[in-house]
Amino acid sequence: MNRTEKNIRILWTDDEIDLLTPHIIFLKEKGYEVEVATNGIDTIEMVRSGSFDLIFLDEHMPGLSGIETLSKIRQINSAIPVVMVTKSEDEKTMEMAIGSKMTDYLIKPVKPNQVLLSIKKSLESRELISRETTSAYQIEFRELGEEINSAKTYPDWEKIYKKLVFWELELERLKDPSMYEIFRMQKTDAGQGFSRFIRTNYPGWFGGDDADRPLITPVVVREKIIPLISGGKKVFLILIDNLRLDQWRTLYPVISEYFTTADDGLYCSILPTATQYARNSLFAGLMPGEIARLHPGLWVGDEDEKGKNLHEEELLKHQLKRLGIDLRLNYEKVSRARSGKKLTDDFSNLMRYDLSVIVYNFIDVLTHANTDQEMIRELAGSDSAYRSLVLSWFRHSRLLDLIRLMAEKDVILVITTDHGSVRVNNPVKVIGDKKTSANLRYKTGRNLNYNPKEVFEVRDPHAAHLPKPDISYGYIFAMAADFFAYPNNYNYYVNYYRNTYQHGGISMEEMIVPLSVLKPK
């Protein structure tokens, strides 16, 4: 006898309980402990004084009805499963029962096997789902491993990453450390394979033949956003800074109450996967090297202490002008709750524009706080906890309020990001001078000293369309879960930054990012 039968206590309440004796005997023979009551008052007292795993509750009883009894039970114990037993599928009764949070319902006359199935649905569903999920992943494990080992193109890696995100979210529900550890090892293997792929293939994406190049940052507006505007509908582009695919999959069920997916796509963020480079590139429609060359007054280098993203609206206007696009554009950047409230309060004004671009910085702020603030590091101590924090913010955010307002209009909503982030744990030593950039996932400078086998090095920035202030300037990128550490005060540096979320380098989490087109329901 398994745990779901042994020591499971059931309370069955019915004013004609004697007629249910065969059912009671059937359940006892199956190993369940069953107690009975004939009215709502006794049921409430028994729930208050005893411990039950499941309650069968008759809907039509003299005195307190089943609905009234269920409401009282919920005040005592909100978690106990309650199965309503009713004589009819009256819609009003069902609505009242659902509103009182019943677990399941049965229509009289009930059969023993129906009762048993309801018990299993109510008490064993998590274990059944766990067994099925574990079995399915075990079957998928070998196939996914073969795909990782044989991946040769960027679409191969997109497919692999989508599968990994799917299984991460599925296995997360199981709370099975051993199964999750197996998955973690496979994900680590995939991360290393993807890094090798990028190191080998990224430089070739900027050659003469770009047939193998994926959809990358500078073409997103031109290829994905502009065609939507030409349809005549208002388009809202929401860029959530530092949004990962797994986080997007967590947020989408909330959004799906208001929008349906027209195109649930992905694109590849350029290197460095840092806001200064990736977001400026997205709005400019240019690679960073071209921005620095064509718009030197709008580009701020790593060595400069000025804000790096102060000219996004100007860069977007320059891109639209180059494309010959004349439209009414609105650009907003939200980094505080107050500015988010202003957008919702002024939503009717936003409908005047053909394209409204809204940048939300919360997740990026959370990522940096995970490094700098002990409390946030504790709260976001794992990818699962990180996703939970992001979801909690979103459910109570002005952004969701804004999305609800959009859903009431005939608009097109695009949600995307500039890059993601990765949880780092492996230090890689690098030496640089005082002007070397501070980012932990990429370094720029003149006199960088490192082991070339441990990094992706770009000796000629022009080949990767990156700014090159002088002839000796170069870039290196950390791969997978690596981060750069200086030999000076090495142990302190490593302990402080290990297991924090960083961006700027090469990983699936940073580079393969969501780009979803949504339409109101």
N, C-alpha and C positions, 0 to 999 in steps of 0.2 A: 504493500500500500504506500503510495507516494504522499508527499507532504500535503497536497491539495485535498486528500481525503482524510488523512489521519488528523484527529483533534480539531477538525473544522466544525464550528458550532453554528447551527442554523436555527433561527426563530421563525416559526410559521404561524401567522395570525389570520384566523378566519372564523366568522361567527358560526359556521357549519363545519368545524374542524373534524368532527366525527366522520364526515363523508370522505375525508382525505386520509383516513387511516392506511389504505393501501400504499399511498404515496410516501407516508411517513416510514412505514416498514421498509419500502424499497430503498429509501435513502439510508436508513440505518444499516441495511444489509450491505450497502456500498461503503460503509465505514464512517458515515457522517453522524455527528451528534445532533439530534433534533429536539427542540423544545417547542411547545405550542402555547398559543394564547387565543382567546375568543373575542377580544375587543381591544380598542385602541388604548384605553386607560391602562390595562394590564401590560400591554406591549411597551408603553412608555416607561412604566416602572421597571420592567424587566431589562430594558435597554440601559436605564439609569443605574441599576444595581449589578448588572452582569456584563459579560463581554461576548459579543456575537460577531461572527465573520460575515454573515449574510442574513437578510430578513426577507421572507415572502410575506407580502401584505395585501390582504383582500381590500378591494376598493369600496365595495358596498357593505357597510356594517352599520348596525344600529349604534346610536351615540356618536362618538367621533368617527368620521368617515376615514377611508384610507388616505385621502389627500391631506386631511387635517392631521392625521397621525404621522404621516411622512414629514410634514412641516415641523412637528414637535421633535421627531427623531433627529432631524437635521440640526436642531438647536442643541441637542445633547452630543451628537457625534456626526459631524459633517462628512466623514470619510466612509462610513460603513455602507456597503452596497445594499440597495433595497430594490427588490423586484416586485412590481405592482401586478396583482392578479385581478383582472376585471372581466365583467360579463359581456362587454361590448367594446368596440373600437371607436367610441364616441370621441369626436375630434376635440371638443372642449375639455373632456376629462384627460385626454392624452396631453394637451397643452399644459394643463394645470400640473399634471404629474411630472412632465419634463421640466417645467419651471421650478418644481420642488427638488429637482436633481435626482430623479429615479435612475437606476442603473439599467433596468430592462423591464419589459412587461410581458405577461402571458394572458391569453384569452381563454376563459373557461369554456368547456371543460378541458382541463390540462391533462396531458398524458405524462407518465413517468419519465419517458425519454426526453420530453420537452423540458421538464424540470431539471434533469441532469445536464442538458445542454446549456440551460440558463446559468446553472452553477458554474460550469466550466468557463462560459463567456465572462462571467462576473469575477471569478476568483483566479482562473488559470490563464486568462488571456495574455498577461505579461510573460508568463513562463512559456506559453505556446509560441508567442511571437519571438521570444528569445531563442527558442530551439530552432524555429524556422529561419531566423536571420543568421544564426551561427552556421547552420547547415548550408544556407545559400552562399555565405561568404567563403566557406571552406571549398565549395565547388568553384567559386569565382577566383579564389586565391591563385591557383595554378595558372589559369587562363590569363589573369592580370599580370602575373610574373612573367609569362612568355611575351606578353605585349610590351612590357617594360624592357625586356632584353632585346627585343627586335625592333623597337621604335626607331625610325629613320627620318621622319618628317615632322614638321610642326603640327599638322593635323593629328598625327599619331599621339603626340604629347597632350594635345587638347582633350582627346578622347580618354586618355589615361587619367588625366587630372579630374575630369568630370566624374569618372568612376570612383576615384579615390575620395572625392568630396562626398559622393553619395554614400559610400560605405562608412566613412568617418561619422556621418550623421546617424546612420542606421545603428552602427555598433555602439555609439555613444549612449544610446538608450538602454543597452543591456547591462551596464555597470559590471562588466566582466573583465577584470584587469588582464587576465591571461590572453583572452581573445584580442583585446585592444593592443596589447604588447606585440602580438603577431602582426596586426595591421600597422602599427607604428614602424616596425622594422621594414615592412614592404614599402611604406610611404617614404622612409629614409632612403631606401634603395632607388626609388623612383626619382627623388629629389637630386640625388647624385648623378643619375643618368641624364636627367634634364639639363643639369649644369654642364655636363660634358657636351651635350648636343648644342647648347647655346655657344659654348666656347669655340666649337668647331664651325658652326654654321652662321652665327650672327654677322661676322664681317662680310660674308657673301651676299647678304640681303641687300647690300647697297651697291652692288655691281651693276653691270649693264642689263642683265636679265633678272627681273625680279619675280619670275613665275613661282619660285619657291618661297617668296617672302609672304608672311601672313599679313592680315590686317593689323597695321601698327599705328601707333599714337598719332602721327601727323596727318593721317588720311581719314581719321574718324569723322570729323565734321563734314568733310567734303563728300565722303562716300556713304555715311550713315545718317547724318542729320539733315543736310540740305535737301536730299530727295523727299524727305517727309514734309518739309515746308512747302514744296512745290504743289502739294496736294490741296492746298488752300486752308488747311486746319491750323489752329494755333498749336505750336510745339513748345513744350516745356522740357528743357534739358537740366536734370538734377545730377550734379557731380558730387558724390559723397567721397571726400578725400580719404584715400587709404582703405577702401572697401574691398575685402577679399571675397572670392567666390563662395566659400563656405558661409560667410556672414550674410551674403546676399540670399543664399538658399534658406537661411534662417529667417530673414526678414520677409521674404516673398509671401509666405502664407498669410501674413497680416495684410499685405498690400492686395492679395488676391481677392479679398472681400470687396474691393472697389474696382480693380482693374483686371483685365485678362491679358495674357502675353501674346503679342503679335510676332515678336522675334526675340527669343531668349538666346542671345548670342554672346560671344566672347571676342576680345581682341588682345593683342600682345603689346604690353608696355615696353617702351624703349629703355635703353640703359643710358645713364643711371636711372633706376626706378625710384627717383626722388622727386618731390613736388616741384622743385626749382626747374628741373629738366622736363619731366613728363607732362606736367600740367601746362607749362608755357608752350610746349611743343603741340599739345592737343589744340589749344586755342589759336596758336599762330598758324597751324597747318604746315609747320616747318620743323626740320630737325634743329637741335640746339645750336649747332655750328652755323646754320643758315640764319637763325635769329640773331646771333651775335654779329654776323657779317652784314645783314641787311638792315637790322634795327639796333645798332650798337647802343643807342640811348635807352633801349627797353630791356637790355640784357644785363644782369648783374652776376659777376663771376663768383666762384666759391670763396675766393680770398677777400671779397668785399663784405663788409658787415651790414650793408643795407638790406632791406627786405627784398626777397628774391621773387615775389609774386605780386608785385604792385601794379603791373601793366597788362594783366590778362585781358581786360575789356578792350584795350587799345590793340592788342595783338589779334584778337578775334575780329575786330573791325577791319584791320589790315587784310586778314585772310578773306573776309567776305568781299572786300573791294577787289582783290586779285581775281576772285572767282566771278566777278561781275554780278554779285548778288546784292540787290537793293531791297532791304526789308527793315521793319521796325524792330529794333533789338533792345532788350532790357537785360542788364547784368547785375546780379546781386551776390554778395558773399556773406554768409551767415556764420559767425563764430560765437555769438552770444544768444541767449534765449530772447533777449529784448528785440534783436533784429529779426529773429524768427517770428515773433508776434507781430511785428510791423508788417511783414509780408502777408500774413493771414488777414490782418485787419484791412489791408489795402489790396486784397486779391482782385476785386473788380477792375482795378486799374491795370493789373497785369494782363488782363484779357484784351487790352488795347494793342498788345505787341504780337508780332508774328512769331518771334522766338524769344523766350525768356530763359536765361541761363542762371541757375542758382547753384552756388558752391556751398556745400555744408562741410564744416571742418571738424565736427565732433569726434569722429573715429580717429582722426590723426592726432587730435589733442589727447585722446585717451591713450593712444599708443606711446606718445612722448611721456605722458604721466606715468605709464607703466614702468618707464625707466627711472624717472626722477622721484616718484612718490611711493613710499613703502606700502601705504594702504592700498593704492591701486594695483601695485605689484602682487599683493596678497589676494585681492579680489579677482584679478585676471591671471591666476597662477597656472592656467592651462588653456589650450585652444578652446575647450568646451566652456570654461569660465569666461573667456574673452567673448565668445559668441553670446553667452547669456547676458553679459553686461551691455553689449551692443543692442541686443533685442530689447532689454529693459529700457534703455534710453529711447529707442525708436517708438515703443508703444506709448510713451508719455511725452513725445517730442512735438514741437510745433511743425516739424516736417510732416508727420503723419496727419496733422490737422490740415496742412496745405494740400496733401495728396487727396484727402477727403473732399476738399473744395473742388479740386480739379476733376474728380470723378463725376461731379454734377454737371460738368460741361463737356461738350463734344471736342475734346482736345487729344493730342498725342503726347504721351509722357515717355521720356527716355531717361533711364537711370543707369549711370555708369560711374566710373572712377578714373583716377590717373595712374594708380599703382596700388599694390597691396603691401603686406608686411609679412615677415617670417620670424618665428621664434628661434633665436640663435643660441648655440651652446658650445661651439667649437672655436677656440681662439686661434688666429693665425698671426704670426709676428710680422710686423712691418716697421720700417724706420723711415722717417721723413724729417724735413726741416720745419721751421716755425710756420711756414706758409702752407704746409700740407693741410688739405681739407680735413674737417673733424669727423665726418660721417664714418660710422663703423662698418658700412657695407661697401663703400667705394672710397678710393683715395685719388686725389689729383695733386700734382705738384711736379717739382723739377728733379729732386734727388731722392726718389723713392728706392728703398732697398728691401727686397722680399725674395721669397723662393718662388720662381715663376711656375713651378709645378702645382702650387697651392692656390693660384689665382687665375683669373682671366685678365690678361694684360693687353692694353691698347697702346702700343708705342707711337702709332701715328693717329692722333685724334681725328684728323681730316678724313681718314678712311671710314671712321664710324660716325662722321658728321657731327663731331663734338668740337666745342671751342678749343683753340690752341693759342694761348696768349704769347708763348714764345717757343723757340725751336726745341727746347729740352723738356717741354711739358708733356706729361703722360697720364694715363688713367689705369687703375687696377680695380677689379671687382671681386668681392667675396662670393663664394658659391655655396649652394645648398644652405646649411645651417651654420656656416662659418661667420666669424666677425673679426675685424682687425684689432689687434692689441699692440701697444708699444712695449718694448722690453723694459723701459723704465717703470718702476712700480708695477710690474707685470701682474703679480698675484692679486693686488687690490683691484686693478683694472678689470681683470678677468672675473673675479667674484662679483663685482658690481654689475657688469653688463651681461653675464651669462643668464640665459632664460628670460631675456627681455625681447620685446618685439622691435625689429629694426627694418628699414627699407633702404634701397639704393643699389642692391646687388642682384644676383641671379638666383631665382627660385621660382617654382610654379606659382607659389602664393603671391609673389610680387609681380610677376610678369603676365600670367594668364588671368585676365580680369573680366568682370561681367560688363555686358553692354546690352541692356534689355529694352525693347520697345513695347510699350503697354498702351492698351486702349480701354476706356471706361466700360464697365459692364452695362 
